[in-house]
């Protein structure tokens, strides 16, 4: 199936402002702001990276630089070392990149420099196999190496750095808006990159877990805190540790600990941290709180309990299980020497003695808790002697069960059912389509294996209000133990996507002179005749084929006519702040013979009228060949 509509789009996060890297930073300076550019004073800024979901199983590149531009034109570099990361690991998570001390002042732009020279990017082909992108190009078709991605902070929401007032800036590299992947007749993948970056200032809506990775520095039980030297993503846990900064982590009575294989909770865990080796490996999951800004830990892993502490590890989703043999899909491999590779499929061997822990839980678990669909990280010994059958021996290792994400549509809702209050028709598990999974053996008896067309979810006390058959929904939680279904899944969070912010994307193949049946002040009416594989609207992660709505979709402005509207004509970028100016430019370009290739828009979508009220539109027009 080579149809865009099953794939994951980016999540609709709150955003301050965006610009393409093609927009020069000199345009961001604006007027001087001498009142906040205080000579000799500094402030603290925490910068984290995240990702909106795209069509990728792996998106591994090198982050080589991060700079901030002040209103007076001063440019401050905040990342002296490069680090490698896989953006797909951060769809449900945000990770601290650096804690920087920078000169006080008002900052109006940030630039993130990415290096694609050694990129490892994997996508699913029409058969569901993960293949490496063979060619990476820019919008003009040139091979891509380094690219500087810029974001401008809105005049009303500029980043103000002042002494004693720590700030948090989250940067979201929008994979859906940034990348377009095509396959040739031989199945070879080419990716075109047109970078977008989204900035969130002092924002945490709770939709993503925050993570700090690094090394333990000091422990202060009396203050209920500890400090960590940040080593983000896959940066080496050795060498000069000060480059990425130091952060203070706050704990409370609910904080869970996994330290050198032993579990703790509350103050006992913080006391036990004092016995860890200096500068031992550390991973902290938590949440941001504001006024004042602080990072509160929900789970702390330290010492030998950390996946990056000199062991081979694999992170992926269980595609199938037979006895003590697991088949992982989309396995990211981190070798004991710190190198990073990727395998579409990986065999993992476990045993009754394999240690098993679960994210955000102090309960006891065994290898029986590992079932089909579960996302996990495995510690063990990696064997790549046979490249066609790589495997990881975890019989004497450990498995960490991690939060799994389901995407589907409601089949039935029955809050009185003691087994499964919510039944879904599954579309995907984590980033993989549901049809790829083999649920054999998941049931407690013959005939009770998990059924992706009627996937049974225990929701406990979670609200089911507003859900009805056909409702798009996203569920996060953990798979039922192997051989124990039904139920099939135990929910921790349920997100009704019916009224979620929408992303519309349509492409015409070939580029079309009649892509819009109407271009007026009331909106753009799309003509779906001649569309390519992209013709969907997503709420959250759930796709709706625009051809099924029975009428022509329309993109209209918000009530205030404002937003960010980008018109690209033969690669030349024109951004507009109002829909009316954007619409006029579109009409003129079409009158001059330009052809529509791709449009995507973000806003609120109404199925009854097939109308998207947009605050963000990107339209690409090209000249006839």
N, C-alpha and C positions, 0 to 999 in steps of 0.2 A: 504494500500500500504506500504509494508516494503521493499522499494528500496532505496538504498543510494543516487541515482542520483537526487532526488528532494531536498535534504537537502543542507543547507548553509555550505560552507567551510570557512576557515579563509581568510581574505583579504590579498593580497600580499603587505605588508608594506615594506618600506626600512628597512634593518637590518644590524647591524654591525657584530654580530657573535652570535652563540648559542652553548650551550653544555647542555647535560642532567645533571640532578642532580647527577647521578652516577659518573660523572667525579669529582675527588677530587679537591678542591680549591688549594691544594698545588701545583698542576700542573700549576696553573695560575700565580704563582709568577714571574717566569722569572728572569731576572737580576735586581739588585738593581738600583734605579733611584734616587740617593742621591741629584741630582741637583734640584729636585722638592719636595723633602721631607724636607721642611724647618721647623725646630723646632720652636714651639711657634706661628706659623702663621696659620690662618684659612681662609676658603673660604665658599661661599654659594652654596648649591646644592638644586634645586627643583626636586623632584621625583614624577612622575605621573604613574598611571596604566591605561591600556586599555586592550582590548580583541579583538582577531580576531574571526569572527563568527564561531560557531560550531553548533552542532545538538541539542541545548539545549534551553528550554524555561525558565529555571532558573538554575543557577549554583552558589549557595550561600555557601560560606566557610568563615573561619576566617583567616585573615592575622595576624600572631602573631609576626613576626620579619622581619626586613630588615637590612642586613649588607653589607658593602663594604670592599673589600680587596685591600690594597695598594701594590705597587710593592715590597716594602720591607717586606711584610708579615703582616703588621699591619692590624687588623680587627676593623672596626668602626661600631658600632650599631647606626642606625638612626631612629628606631621606638620603643620607650619605651612602648607604649600601643598597644594592639591588637585592630583590628577593623573588623567588619563583612561586607561582600559585596557580591553582586550578579554580577558576571562577565558579564552576558548577557546584563546588563544595559549599558555596555561600548563598544558595537560594533561600534557605531557611535560617541563615545565620549571618551575623556581621562580625568581622574580626578586627581587633585593634591593629593598625598598621604601625603607628608611631605615637609617642607622647613627646611633643616638642615644646621647647621654650623658645618663643619667637618675640621679636620687638612688638611693643604695644602699637595699636593703630587699628584702622578700619580696613579690612581686606575685602577686595571686590572680585577676586578670581582665584581659581586653583587650576593647576595643570598637572595631569598624571601622564608620565611617559611610559609606554609599553613597548617591549621588544618582541617581535614575532619571528625573529631569525631562527630560533630553536623551538618554536611553538609545537605543541602536541594537541591537536584538536580533533575530536571524534564525534561523528554524527551517525544516526541510524539510516541505513538505506531502505529501499522499498521492502526488503525481506526481513527487516528487523536486525540485521547484522550491523555492528559498529565498525565503521571504516574511518581511517585517518584522512583528514582533508589534505589533498595532495598539493593544492595550489592556493596561496593566499594573496589577494590583490587589493589595491585601493579602488576608489570609485572610478578612476580613470583607466583601470585595467593594468596598472603597473605593479610589479612584485612589491610586497610590503615588508619592510624591516622594522624600523622604529616609527612610532606615531605618538605625537603629543596630543592628548585629549584635554580640552579646556572646558571649564564650567564657569559661568559668570554668576555671582550672587546678586540677587535682585536689590535695587536701591533701598527698598524697605526692609530688607533682611540681610544686610551685609554683616560679615563676620567681624565683630568688635572684640579685639584682644586688649585686656586691661590687667594690670597687676592684681593678683588675688581673686580673679574671677575666671576659673577654668571653663573652657568651652569644648564642645564635641561637634566635629564635622564628619558626617557619614557620606561617603561617595559611593554611588551605585553605578557600576558599569553596565549599561543596559544592553544585554546580549541580543534581545529580540530586535531592538531598533538599530543596533550596530551592525549586524551581520546578515548576509543573505547567502545561502548555500544552494548550489545547483549541481546536478549530476549529469554527466554526458552519457552517450549511448552505451559506453563501456562501464558505467557505474562509478567513474572517477569523480570525486567531489572537488569543487572549487568554491572558495569562500571570498566574497567581496566585503570589505570592512569600511564602514563610514561611521566613525566613532561618535558616541554620545556618552555624556556623563551627567548624572543627576546628583544634586547636593541636598542633604537634609541637615539643618542646623539645630542642635540641642533637641533632637527628636527621637523618640522611641515609642512606637505605638503598641509594643508588645508582640508584634507579629513575628519577630525574629529574635532568636537567642543571641546574646552578645558573647564573644569569646576572646579570652586573652591566652596567648601561647608564649611560653618563655621559660625563665629560670627563677627559682625562688631566691629572694634577696634577704629580707628580714621578716621576723614574725613578732607581733606585738599583741599577745593575748589580752592584756588589760584594756587595749583600745579596740579589740575585736577586729583587728586588721592584720594584713601582711602586705609586703611589697614584692612586686615581680618585675624582673628585667624582660622587656618585651622582645621576643624573637618571632616575628609573624610568619604565618603560612608554613613554608618549608625551609625557612632560614636555618642555617646550621646552629646547633645548640653547643657551640664552642667558640673560642676566640674572644675578641673584644666585645663585651656584652652591653656596652653603654650606647651603641649607635642608635637603637630604636627607642630608647627612653625607658623610664621607670614609672610604674603606675602603682597606686595604692588600691587594695581590694578590701572591701568591707564584708564581714561575715555576720550571720545571725544564728539563732537557735535552730533554724530550718536547714542551714547549709549542710550538704552531704559531702563526705570525703572518701576518697579511695587512695590510700597512701601505701605504697609498696605492697599492694595486694590485700590490705586490711581496711575494713569499712568503719567509718565513724560518722557521728552527726553532732552538730552544734559545737559548744566550747571544747569538748573532748578532742574533736578533730583539729582545732587550731592549736591545742596543746601538743598533739602528736606531731604537728608540722615542725615543731622545734627540734625533733629528733631526726629530720631529714638531712641528707648530706648537703653541704653548701652548694649553691648553684645547681641543684638537681632540676630535672625537667618538670615542667608544670603546665597544666591546661586547666583553665577556669571558665566555666559557663555561668552566665548570670544575666543581670538586667541593669540598665542605666536608670538612675534616679536623678532628678534635677532640683535646683534651688535648695542646697548647693548640688553641683554635679558630683556624683559618686557612682562607683561600680560595685554592685552588691552580688556576691557569689551565691549561686544555687547549688553548684557542684564543683568540687576541686579534685583533680587527679594529680598525684605527685610521685616522683621517683620511678620505680619500675612499673607503676600502673599507667604510665604515659606511653602512648604508642610510638613516640619519636625518641625513646631513650635507648637507642642502639640495637633495636630489634628489626626484623623484617615484618612488615605489616601489609594488609590488604584491606581496602574499604570498598564495599559494593553492596549489591542487593541479591538475596538468595533467589535464584531462578528455579531451582529444583533441589529436592533432597531425597537421597536413597540411603537408608541406614545412617552411617556416620560420614557419608560423603555429601558435601554441599557443592552446588554449582553456582558460582557468583557471576552476575552480569555487571558489566561496566566497572571492572576492578581497577582502582588506583593503587599502585604498588609503591611503597616507600621502603627502599632497601636499607639494611643496617648501616651502610656507609653514607646514608642521607640522599642518595640519588632517587629520582622519581621516574617511573615508567607507567604504562597503561596496558591493560589487556581486556579485550572484549569479554572473554570467558576465562574463568579460573576455577580449578578444582581445589577444594579445601577439605582436609581430613580432620575430623574431630574425634573425641572419645569421651567416655563417661567422666574422665578426670579433667577434661578441659574446663578451665575456669570460665564462668559466665557472669557478667554483670550487666545491669541495665541502666541506661541514662536516667538520672533524676529519681533513683530508687535505691533504698538501703536494704531491700528484701533479698532473699537468697534465690538464685537461679541455677539451672543445670543445662546441659547440652540438649535436653528434651525441649527447652524453651525456644530453640532455634527452628524456625519454620519458613515456609515459602513466602516470599514477599518482604521478609524482614531486612531492613537496612542494618548493616553491622560493620564493625572494624575488628579484624582478626590479627592476633599476635602469633607468630610461629616461625618456622624455618622455610624459606622460599627455595624452590627447586625449579630452575629454568633450563635444565639440561636438554629437555625436549621442547623446543619452541612451540610445537603444535599442541602440547598438553602440559602447560605450566601448572604446578600445584604448590600448595602451601600446607605444610604439616603442622597442625595446631593441636595434636594429641596431648602435648605437654604445654600448650600455650594458653591463650585466653581469648574470649570473644566478648566484645562490648556491643550490646544491643542498643541501637540508636533510634530516635524518633523516625517513624516511617510515615510518608505522605501518600494518601490515596486521592485520586480524582475520579469522580463518577457522577451518575445521575440517579436520583432516588427512584427506587422501584416501589417500595412500600414503607410506611411509617406506622409503627404500632408501639406506643409508649408502654403498653401493658404487657408486651411480650417479655417473659423473664429471660429469654435467651438472646434475642436480637431485636432491638427496638427500631433499627434502621437497616434496610436492605438496599444495596446499591448495584447498579450495573456499572462495573468498573471500566474506566477508560485507561487509566495508567496507575502504576505503582512506582513511586519515586519518579525518575525521568523515563521509565520504560513502559511501553504499551502493554496492557493487561494480557493480550492474546499470546505473549511470549512465554508466560509462566506455566509451569507444570505443577498442578496442585495435587498430584498423586501422593497418597499417604497422609494428607493433612487431616483426614476425617477420623473420628473415633471408631467408626465401623464402615463396612462396605456401603457405598452409596452416600456417605456423608462428607465426602471431600468438599473443600471450598469450591464454590461455583462463581466464576467472575461475573456471570450474568445475574446472579442473585447473592451477592456477597453480604454475609450477615455480620452486623456490627453491634456490639454491646456498648451502649452509650451511657449507662449509669445515670447519674443525676444531671447530665448535660441537657440543655434545652433543645427541644426539637421544634420549637415554635417557628412557623413560617415555611416548614418543609412539606412538600407534597410530591406525588409522583411526577417525575420529569424535572424536578428542581436540580440544578447543578450544585454540587457540594464538594468541598475539600475536607478530608478528615485526617487528623494526625494522631498517632498513637503507636500501638505495638500489636504485632501479629499473635494470634492464639498459639500456644505450644503445639509442636508437631504431633499429629495423631490425636488431637483433642477437639477438633471442630465438630459441630458448631458450638459457640459462635466462632466466626473466622477472625475477628479483629476486636481489639479493645481500645475504644476511642479515648483520647485525652483532650482533643479539641475538635469542634465541628464548626466549619465556616460555610454559611449559606451564601452561595455566589450569585443568587438571583439578582440582587441589587448591587453587586460589586461593580466598581469602575470597569469600563469596557475598553478593549483594544480592538479596533477594526483594521483589517489589512486585506487589500485587494491588489492583485497584479494582473496586467493584461499581456497576453502572449499571442502574437507579437504586440509591440506598443501600438496603441489604438487612438485614432482620431475622434472616435465617437464614444469615448469612455464616460463622458458626462452628458446626460440628456438635458441637463439644465444647470447653468451657472448664473446665479443671481444673488441678490442681497439676502434672500431667504435661505440659501445654502447651495450645496453641490449635490445634485442627484446623479447617482451612479448607474451606468448601463453595464450590466453583468455579461452582456454578449461578448464572447471572445476572451473571457477571463482565463488566466492560467490556473495553477494549482492553489493559489492563495485567494480565498474568497470567504473569509470567516470573520466573526466577531467573537471575542472572548470576554466572559465575565469572570474575573479572577483567573482560573485556569481552564474553565469549561468552554469548549468551542460550540458555536452555532454556525452552520453552513448558511450563508446569506441567500443561497438559491432556494432554501426551504421556506422562506418567509412569505412568498407569494406576492411581493411587491418590490419595487426598486428602492434600495437603501439610500438614505440621504444623510449628509453631514451638514449640520447646522451650527451656528455660533451659540455660545452661552448667552444668557440674558444681557450681560454687560459687554458683549462683543469682544472680550479680551482673551488673551492667551498667548501661546507661541505658535506661529504658523510659518512653516518653512516651505519655500518653493525652490526646487532645484531644477534648473534648465541647462541641459548639457553639461552638468557638473558644476555650474555656477550657483552659489548659494545666495538666496534672498530671504532673510528672516523678517517677519512682520509681527507687530504687537496687537493688531486688530484684525478681525476676520474680514472686514470690509475692504481694507487695503490689500489683503491677501487675495480675496476673491477677484478684485479688479485686475490684479497682476495675472492671475490664472486665466481669466477671460481674454486678456490681451495676448497672452502666449498661445492660447488655443486658436485664436483668430489668425495669428501669424503662422499657423501650420504645425505647431508642436504637437507631439503625440504623448499620451499618458502611458507610463510604464508601471508605476507603483504608487499607491496611496496608503498611508496608515494614519489612524487618528485615535485619540484617547479622550474619553469622557463618559457620559451616561447614555446607555442605549435602551430604547423602548422597542420591544418586539412587536407590539401591536401596530406601530407605524413604521417600523424598520428605520428609526431615526436615531442618530448619534449626536448629542449635544456636546460639541468638542471644545476642549481648552488647549488642545495640542494637535496639530496636523502637520504631516510631512508628505509633500507631493513631488514626485519625480517626473519631469517631462523631458523628452528627447526630440531631436530633429529627425525627420525621415531619412532612411538610409539612401 
